[in-house]
Amino acid sequence: MQSPVSRVAAIHDLSGFGRASLTAIIPIISSMGIQVCPVPTAILSTHTGGFENYTFMDFTDQLEGYIEHWRSLKIKFDCIYTGFLGSPRQVDMISRCIKTFNNCNPLIVIDPVVGDNGELYDTMNMEMVEKMRYFIKLADIITPNLTEAAFLLDEPYPDTFEEKDMKEWLCRLAHMGPEIVIITSVPDPRAKKKTYSVAYDSDDGRFWKVACDYIPAHFPGTGDAFTSVIVGSMLQGDSLPIALDRAVQFVTLAIRASYGYKYPEREGILLERVLDNLKGPVTAGSYEILE
Ligand code: PXL
């Protein structure tokens, strides 16, 4: 029987405090009218960006039984969305899990979470990067930030970026497997206070760009928020440039809603204050096509 609403399997860690991974993904995608079924890859007391002494429980050994139960229930998914993974062994496990659900032809979205601001996250290493290079072959859509794109391509982290170089990176990443590549957090070489996100659809060969103001803040979990809006938007039937536009606008709004307060950035963006914006109709955005 067809589900009355679209359904996403969200394969991510559950970090109890800090509004990253599942605690950002579930409210965002749910607010967009889509059912989120979490597959927790690890359980942490907080995310790893800015907290010390967090607890970490790897959930890999439980996953086989968890997924097997879902399979026995014949649950169908419209999308499988995965991000931060805890270990190289977990990447193999999740690859098998994705193949299990391939019979209903879900949209596969992989956010290759390994780092930010030119560096790998605490729990990541080059073995994980190497694994990610193979893992993304399974994806329809990937959403690396500029740091992750550089690691996946084995390129140094660039300070500035011309559009033609960006296009080359997008094409090279698409050659690694995914049909659609979206790169976020690219500093604009011409405007100091701007960053942009770009997307490439290798099916029609078109490139899209959405610019936004740079705000000097680093809230963990913004990548998860961004990709969640992409997932929700694509499942609602939006075009790629509209999905890109909605994701950039939502994250920018959430950062602006948070930045004016005096609270630690490591607690993440104040999603609770902006979630309702995802319920509105699609409005005129600012995307451009790159010729
Ligand atoms: O938002 C990415 C992310 C997800 N999960 C954990 C993290 C981070 C980034 O720091 O630490 C556990």
Boltz pocket constraint, residues with backbone or C-beta under 6 A from the ligand:
constraints:
  - pocket:
      binder: B
      contacts: [[A, 13], [A, 15], [A, 20], [A, 21], [A, 44], [A, 46], [A, 47], [A, 48], [A, 49], [A, 84], [A, 113], [A, 121], [A, 220], [A, 221], [A, 222], [A, 223], [A, 224]]
      max_distance: 6.0
